[in-house]
Amino acid sequence: MKSARTLALRQRGFTLVEAIIVMVVTGVLAGVMVLFIRQPIQNYVDASARADLSDTADLALRRMARELRGALPNSIRTLYSGGVWYVQFIPVKAAGQYLAVEDNASSGIPLSFTSNTATQFDVVGPMPAINTATDLIAIYNLGNGITDADAYFAGESPVTVNQLNRQGVVTVSGTTVTLANSHNNFADPAVQGRVPNSSPDHRFFVINTPVTFRCEGKADGTGTLARISNNPFSAVQATVAFTSNTPLLATNVQECDFSATQAGSLHSALIGMTLSLARPRAGVSANGLETVTLVHQIHMDNTP
């Protein structure tokens, strides 16, 4: 027969009261731990959200900067209308040098700035790629509103229709370029008694239709930054519509600001860009918006 001492030694386990006490203590400790780790976790989530917003804003501004640096000199202009910013420019695909009369070349066809019926000229050096279906040639662009030197000019007035410093190309053969419409727009100023708008460096640019960056900021962070191509040429900058098919550079736009400061010499400019993105803070108990603001400046070489 087993003694009471032996039975007592073999009994293992815990009582219901002990189990309840353990659960209560564990709950208290868990609650205390939550208070300590909640804020670090929230900080990590917020930091990740800010990093994501910063990357988006930085990528968008870098894309804009890269394209604006490749714009036709003196073609960048800005417009603020209805709470929306519009930054427009004429993209350059390539550039080259035309043979000029001043070169006194023994052979080749120089570009005429005195006869608007002389529609052919030779290129000095490598021939840039020119798509005769879509590309245009622009020479010595000095900026919006300057007579005979405004690549945006579209001939809105019949009196001033012959002020274009851009023209299409009908054929490219070897080193010879033939201008479209059997007419030489670059010679119109001289034909009409004005000073020819020739380039001191005999430079021409191969351009395409204008492009607009459209930035609409909204206080709740639901605005957009979009790139809209194939804009019409117009002496007066106009608003550009946003559609569901418009390519987006950034969403969650809260605020944006752009400026284009032209230097007095017209050979340089400073483009300022500010972009603020915002979105709701992550987390069950989070409130307000997580925001980031990036500022970018571009120094432009506007030598035409």
Backbone hydrogen bonds in HBPLUS format (Angstrom, degrees):
<---DONOR---> <-ACCEPTOR-->    atom                        ^
c    i                          cat <-CA-CA->   ^        H-A-AA   ^      H-
h    n   atom  resd res      DA  || num        DHA   H-A  angle D-A-AA Bond
n    s   type  num  typ     dist DA aas  dist angle  dist       angle   num
A0007-LEU N   A0003-SER O   3.29 MM   4  6.65 158.0  2.34 147.4 152.5     1
A0008-ALA N   A0004-ALA O   3.04 MM   4  6.21 153.2  2.12 143.2 150.4     2
A0009-LEU N   A0005-ARG O   3.06 MM   4  6.31 152.5  2.14 146.3 152.9     3
A0010-ARG N   A0006-THR O   3.23 MM   4  6.46 144.5  2.36 142.5 151.3     4
A0019-ALA N   A0015-THR O   3.10 MM   4  6.45 152.8  2.18 146.3 153.7     5
A0020-ILE N   A0016-LEU O   2.99 MM   4  6.26 159.8  2.03 151.0 155.8     6
A0021-ILE N   A0017-VAL O   2.97 MM   4  6.22 158.8  2.01 150.0 156.0     7
A0022-VAL N   A0018-GLU O   2.99 MM   4  6.25 159.1  2.03 148.8 154.0     8
A0023-MET N   A0019-ALA O   3.01 MM   4  6.29 161.3  2.05 150.7 155.4     9
A0024-VAL N   A0020-ILE O   2.96 MM   4  6.18 160.3  2.00 152.2 157.5    10
A0025-VAL N   A0021-ILE O   2.94 MM   4  6.16 167.6  1.96 153.8 157.1    11
A0026-THR N   A0022-VAL O   2.85 MM   4  6.01 162.4  1.88 151.4 156.8    12
A0027-GLY N   A0023-MET O   2.91 MM   4  6.06 156.8  1.96 145.7 152.0    13
A0028-VAL N   A0024-VAL O   2.98 MM   4  6.26 156.9  2.03 149.5 155.6    14
A0029-LEU N   A0025-VAL O   2.92 MM   4  6.21 163.9  1.95 153.2 157.4    15
A0030-ALA N   A0026-THR O   2.83 MM   4  6.04 156.9  1.88 149.3 156.1    16
A0031-GLY N   A0027-GLY O   2.92 MM   4  6.12 158.8  1.97 148.1 153.5    17
A0032-VAL N   A0028-VAL O   2.99 MM   4  6.27 155.1  2.05 148.4 155.3    18
A0033-MET N   A0029-LEU O   2.89 MM   4  6.14 155.8  1.95 147.6 154.6    19
A0034-VAL N   A0030-ALA O   2.93 MM   4  6.20 152.3  2.01 148.9 156.1    20
A0035-LEU N   A0031-GLY O   3.26 MM   4  6.55 154.3  2.33 143.0 148.6    21
A0036-PHE N   A0032-VAL O   3.30 MM   4  6.66 140.9  2.46 140.2 150.3    22
A0036-PHE N   A0033-MET O   3.02 MM   3  5.11 125.6  2.33  96.5 110.9    23
A0037-ILE N   A0033-MET O   2.93 MM   4  6.23 154.4  2.00 156.4 163.4    24
A0038-ARG N   A0034-VAL O   2.86 MM   4  5.53 142.7  2.00 150.7 155.8    25
A0041-ILE N   A0037-ILE O   3.15 MM   4  6.25 161.1  2.19 149.7 154.9    26
A0042-GLN N   A0038-ARG O   2.93 MM   4  6.18 159.2  1.98 152.3 158.7    27
A0043-ASN N   A0039-GLN O   2.80 MM   4  6.00 155.6  1.86 153.0 160.0    28
A0044-TYR N   A0040-PRO O   2.97 MM   4  6.21 150.2  2.06 142.3 150.0    29
A0045-VAL N   A0041-ILE O   2.97 MM   4  6.30 159.8  2.01 151.1 156.1    30
A0046-ASP N   A0042-GLN O   2.87 MM   4  6.09 162.6  1.90 151.2 156.2    31
A0047-ALA N   A0043-ASN O   2.86 MM   4  6.01 158.4  1.90 146.7 152.9    32
A0048-SER N   A0044-TYR O   2.95 MM   4  6.17 155.2  2.02 148.0 154.4    33
A0049-ALA N   A0045-VAL O   2.98 MM   4  6.25 154.0  2.05 146.4 153.7    34
A0050-ARG N   A0046-ASP O   2.87 MM   4  6.15 160.0  1.91 152.5 157.9    35
A0051-ALA N   A0047-ALA O   2.92 MM   4  6.09 155.5  1.98 145.1 152.0    36
A0052-ASP N   A0048-SER O   2.99 MM   4  6.19 153.2  2.06 144.2 151.2    37
A0053-LEU N   A0049-ALA O   2.97 MM   4  6.24 161.6  2.00 151.1 155.7    38
A0054-SER N   A0050-ARG O   2.81 MM   4  5.98 158.3  1.86 148.7 155.4    39
A0055-ASP N   A0051-ALA O   2.93 MM   4  6.11 157.4  1.98 146.0 151.5    40
A0056-THR N   A0052-ASP O   3.07 MM   4  6.31 158.7  2.12 146.3 151.9    41
A0057-ALA N   A0053-LEU O   2.93 MM   4  6.17 167.8  1.94 156.1 158.9    42
A0058-ASP N   A0054-SER O   2.83 MM   4  5.92 162.9  1.86 150.7 156.2    43
A0059-LEU N   A0055-ASP O   2.92 MM   4  5.99 161.0  1.95 146.9 152.1    44
A0060-ALA N   A0056-THR O   3.03 MM   4  6.21 159.3  2.07 147.2 152.8    45
A0061-LEU N   A0057-ALA O   2.97 MM   4  6.18 166.0  1.99 153.4 156.7    46
A0062-ARG N   A0058-ASP O   2.92 MM   4  6.04 156.7  1.97 147.6 154.5    47
A0063-ARG N   A0059-LEU O   2.96 MM   4  6.11 153.3  2.04 143.8 151.1    48
A0064-MET N   A0060-ALA O   3.00 MM   4  6.27 160.0  2.04 147.9 153.3    49
A0065-ALA N   A0061-LEU O   2.84 MM   4  6.02 161.9  1.87 148.3 153.7    50
A0066-ARG N   A0062-ARG O   2.91 MM   4  6.06 160.1  1.95 147.9 152.8    51
A0067-GLU N   A0063-ARG O   3.14 MM   4  6.38 160.4  2.18 148.5 153.1    52
A0068-LEU N   A0064-MET O   2.85 MM   4  6.03 162.2  1.88 156.2 161.9    53
A0069-ARG N   A0065-ALA O   2.96 MM   4  6.05 153.1  2.03 147.6 153.9    54
A0070-GLY N   A0067-GLU O   3.06 MM   3  5.18 134.9  2.28  97.3 110.1    55
A0071-ALA N   A0068-LEU O   3.11 MM   3  5.07 158.2  2.16 110.8 110.3    56
A0092-VAL N   A0070-GLY O   3.16 MM  22  6.00 153.3  2.23 155.8 158.8    57
A0072-LEU N   A0090-ILE O   2.75 MM  18  5.50 160.1  1.79 165.2 172.2    58
A0075-SER N   A0072-LEU O   3.04 MM   3  5.49 131.5  2.28 152.7 145.9    59
A0077-ARG N   A0088-GLN O   2.97 MM  11  5.42 156.6  2.03 151.7 157.8    60
A0088-GLN N   A0077-ARG O   2.86 MM  11  5.42 163.3  1.89 165.9 169.1    61
A0079-LEU N   A0086-TYR O   2.83 MM   7  5.02 140.2  1.99 144.8 154.0    62
A0086-TYR N   A0079-LEU O   2.72 MM   7  5.02 149.6  1.81 156.2 163.4    63
A0081-SER N   A0084-VAL O   2.96 MM   3  5.40 160.9  2.00 156.7 157.6    64
A0084-VAL N   A0081-SER O   3.08 MM   3  5.40 151.0  2.17 109.0 117.8    65
A0085-TRP N   A0215-CYS O   2.89 MM 130  5.09 168.5  1.90 155.2 152.7    66
A0215-CYS N   A0085-TRP O   2.87 MM 130  5.09 166.9  1.89 148.6 153.1    67
A0087-VAL N   A0213-PHE O   2.92 MM 126  5.03 161.6  1.95 144.2 150.4    68
A0213-PHE N   A0087-VAL O   2.76 MM 126  5.03 163.2  1.79 144.9 149.1    69
A0089-PHE N   A0211-VAL O   2.95 MM 122  5.57 153.9  2.02 157.2 165.6    70
A0211-VAL N   A0089-PHE O   2.85 MM 122  5.57 165.1  1.87 167.9 172.9    71
A0208-ASN N   A0091-PRO O   3.30 MM 117  5.94 143.0  2.45 156.1 160.6    72
A0093-LYS N   A0206-VAL O   2.75 MM 113  5.52 164.9  1.78 162.0 166.8    73
A0206-VAL N   A0094-ALA O   2.82 MM 112  5.08 178.0  1.82 141.9 142.0    74
A0096-GLY N   A0204-PHE O   3.01 MM 108  5.53 158.1  2.06 154.5 156.8    75
A0204-PHE N   A0096-GLY O   2.91 MM 108  5.53 163.2  1.94 152.2 153.0    76
A0124-VAL N   A0097-GLN O   2.76 MM  27  5.40 164.0  1.79 150.3 155.7    77
A0098-TYR N   A0202-HIS O   2.93 MM 104  5.62 145.7  2.05 143.6 154.0    78
A0099-LEU N   A0122-ASP O   2.87 MM  23  5.55 158.4  1.92 165.4 160.6    79
A0111-LEU N   A0099-LEU O   2.76 MM  12  6.12 151.4  1.84 174.6 172.6    80
A0103-ASP N   A0100-ALA O   3.03 MM   3  5.37 153.2  2.10 106.3 114.6    81
A0104-ASN N   A0101-VAL O   3.10 MM   3  5.82 162.9  2.13 119.6 124.4    82
A0122-ASP N   A0109-ILE O   2.70 MM  13  5.20 149.2  1.79 165.5 155.6    83
A0118-ALA N   A0115-SER O   3.29 MM   3  5.62 164.1  2.32 108.5 113.3    84
A0184-ASN N   A0116-ASN O   2.79 MM  68  4.29 151.8  1.87 128.2 129.5    85
A0179-LEU N   A0119-THR O   2.76 MM  60  5.16 169.5  1.77 160.8 163.3    86
A0121-PHE N   A0177-VAL O   3.06 MM  56  5.52 147.5  2.17 147.8 157.3    87
A0177-VAL N   A0121-PHE O   2.84 MM  56  5.52 170.4  1.85 169.1 170.5    88
A0123-VAL N   A0175-THR O   2.79 MM  52  5.31 150.4  1.88 150.7 160.9    89
A0134-THR N   A0131-ASN O   3.19 MM   3  5.76 137.9  2.37 112.9 122.2    90
A0135-ASP N   A0131-ASN O   2.80 MM   4  5.27 161.6  1.83 161.1 165.6    91
A0136-LEU N   A0207-ILE O   2.97 MM  71  5.22 159.2  2.01 144.5 148.4    92
A0207-ILE N   A0136-LEU O   2.82 MM  71  5.22 158.2  1.86 142.9 149.6    93
A0137-ILE N   A0167-GLN O   2.70 MM  30  5.28 161.1  1.73 148.9 154.6    94
A0167-GLN N   A0137-ILE O   2.83 MM  30  5.28 140.2  1.98 139.9 153.0    95
A0138-ALA N   A0205-PHE O   2.91 MM  67  5.24 157.5  1.96 147.4 154.8    96
A0205-PHE N   A0138-ALA O   2.92 MM  67  5.24 165.1  1.94 155.2 160.0    97
A0139-ILE N   A0165-ASN O   3.06 MM  26  5.82 154.6  2.13 160.7 167.0    98
A0142-LEU N   A0149-ALA O   2.79 MM   7  5.23 154.2  1.86 138.2 146.7    99
A0143-GLY N   A0149-ALA O   3.26 MM   6  6.56 138.8  2.44 160.5 156.0   100
A0146-ILE N   A0143-GLY O   3.34 MM   3  5.98 166.4  2.36 136.2 135.5   101
A0149-ALA N   A0146-ILE O   3.03 MM   3  5.43 160.5  2.07 131.7 133.7   102
A0153-PHE N   A0150-ASP O   3.10 MM   3  5.50 150.7  2.19 109.5 117.8   103
A0160-THR N   A0157-SER O   3.06 MM   3  5.42 133.7  2.29 107.1 118.6   104
A0180-ALA N   A0168-GLY O   2.97 MM  12  5.18 163.2  2.00 127.4 124.8   105
A0170-VAL N   A0178-THR O   2.89 MM   8  5.76 158.6  1.94 154.7 161.8   106
A0178-THR N   A0171-THR O   2.99 MM   7  5.26 169.2  2.00 156.0 154.0   107
A0173-SER N   A0176-THR O   2.90 MM   3  5.25 166.5  1.92 159.6 162.1   108
A0176-THR N   A0173-SER O   2.92 MM   3  5.25 163.1  1.95 133.3 133.4   109
A0187-ALA N   A0184-ASN O   3.23 MM   3  5.79 160.7  2.27 114.3 119.7   110
A0188-ASP N   A0185-ASN O   3.14 MM   3  5.39 158.8  2.19 109.0 115.6   111
A0191-VAL N   A0187-ALA O   3.13 MM   4  6.34 162.2  2.16 155.6 161.3   112
A0192-GLN N   A0188-ASP O   2.95 MM   4  6.12 145.9  2.06 153.2 161.6   113
A0194-ARG N   A0189-PRO O   2.64 MM   5  4.80 160.5  1.68 150.9 143.9   114
A0193-GLY N   A0190-ALA O   3.04 MM   3  4.97 161.8  2.07 105.2 108.6   115
A0202-HIS N   A0199-SER O   2.92 MM   3  4.78 161.0  1.95 105.9 111.4   116
A0231-ASN N   A0210-PRO O   2.98 MM  21  5.06 167.7  1.99 152.7 148.8   117
A0212-THR N   A0228-ILE O   2.82 MM  16  5.16 169.4  1.83 153.9 157.4   118
A0228-ILE N   A0212-THR O   2.78 MM  16  5.16 173.1  1.79 161.0 163.4   119
A0214-ARG N   A0226-ALA O   2.84 MM  12  5.15 156.0  1.90 142.7 150.3   120
A0226-ALA N   A0214-ARG O   2.82 MM  12  5.15 166.7  1.84 149.7 153.4   121
A0216-GLU N   A0224-THR O   2.92 MM   8  5.48 167.4  1.94 167.5 169.9   122
A0224-THR N   A0216-GLU O   3.00 MM   8  5.48 127.0  2.29 140.6 152.8   123
A0218-LYS N   A0253-VAL O   3.17 MM  35  6.47 161.8  2.20 129.6 132.6   124
A0221-GLY N   A0218-LYS O   2.90 MM   3  5.40 161.6  1.94 122.0 125.0   125
A0223-GLY N   A0253-VAL O   2.93 MM  30  4.26 137.6  2.11 137.2 136.7   126
A0253-VAL N   A0223-GLY O   3.08 MM  30  4.26 167.4  2.10 111.4 108.2   127
A0225-LEU N   A0250-ALA O   2.92 MM  25  5.07 155.6  1.98 153.4 149.6   128
A0249-LEU N   A0225-LEU O   2.72 MM  24  5.47 166.9  1.74 153.2 157.5   129
A0250-ALA N   A0225-LEU O   3.24 MM  25  5.07 153.0  2.32 139.6 139.1   130
A0227-ARG N   A0247-PRO O   3.11 MM  20  5.83 159.7  2.16 153.2 158.8   131
A0246-THR N   A0243-THR O   3.18 MM   3  5.34 166.7  2.19 108.9 112.6   132
A0278-ALA N   A0252-ASN O   2.83 MM  26  5.49 155.0  1.89 152.5 161.0   133
A0254-GLN N   A0276-SER O   2.79 MM  22  5.46 167.3  1.80 145.2 148.8   134
A0255-GLU N   A0276-SER O   3.32 MM  21  5.00 162.9  2.35 127.8 129.3   135
A0276-SER N   A0255-GLU O   2.79 MM  21  5.00 162.1  1.82 165.3 159.3   136
A0257-ASP N   A0274-THR O   2.92 MM  17  5.03 148.0  2.03 142.9 145.3   137
A0274-THR N   A0257-ASP O   2.83 MM  17  5.03 153.0  1.90 157.5 159.2   138
A0259-SER N   A0272-GLY O   2.96 MM  13  4.97 145.7  2.08 141.0 142.7   139
A0272-GLY N   A0259-SER O   2.87 MM  13  4.97 157.5  1.92 136.5 144.1   140
A0261-THR N   A0270-LEU O   2.91 MM   9  5.16 173.2  1.91 153.1 151.5   141
A0270-LEU N   A0261-THR O   2.91 MM   9  5.16 157.4  1.96 143.6 150.8   142
A0263-ALA N   A0268-SER O   3.02 MM   5  5.55 163.4  2.04 152.4 150.8   143
A0266-LEU N   A0263-ALA O   3.02 MM   3  5.42 160.6  2.05 115.4 121.8   144
A0302-ASN N   A0267-HIS O   2.86 MM  35  4.35 142.1  2.01 108.8 112.9   145
A0269-ALA N   A0300-MET O   3.10 MM  31  4.98 144.9  2.23 131.8 136.2   146
A0300-MET N   A0269-ALA O   2.76 MM  31  4.98 178.0  1.76 155.1 155.7   147
A0271-ILE N   A0298-ILE O   2.86 MM  27  4.99 168.7  1.87 150.1 153.0   148
A0298-ILE N   A0271-ILE O   2.83 MM  27  4.99 153.5  1.90 143.2 151.7   149
A0273-MET N   A0296-HIS O   2.77 MM  23  5.12 153.3  1.84 167.5 169.5   150
A0296-HIS N   A0273-MET O   2.75 MM  23  5.12 164.6  1.78 158.4 162.5   151
A0275-LEU N   A0294-LEU O   2.95 MM  19  5.44 164.7  1.98 159.0 164.1   152
A0294-LEU N   A0275-LEU O   2.94 MM  19  5.44 166.7  1.95 153.7 154.9   153
A0277-LEU N   A0292-VAL O   2.93 MM  15  5.53 151.8  2.01 157.3 165.7   154
A0292-VAL N   A0277-LEU O   3.00 MM  15  5.53 152.1  2.07 154.6 160.8   155
A0279-ARG N   A0290-GLU O   3.07 MM  11  5.48 147.2  2.18 140.9 150.5   156
A0290-GLU N   A0279-ARG O   2.77 MM  11  5.48 170.8  1.77 162.2 159.0   157
A0281-ARG N   A0288-GLY O   3.27 MM   7  6.27 160.7  2.31 145.5 144.5   158
A0286-ALA N   A0283-GLY O   3.36 MM   3  5.05 158.7  2.41  95.0 101.0   159
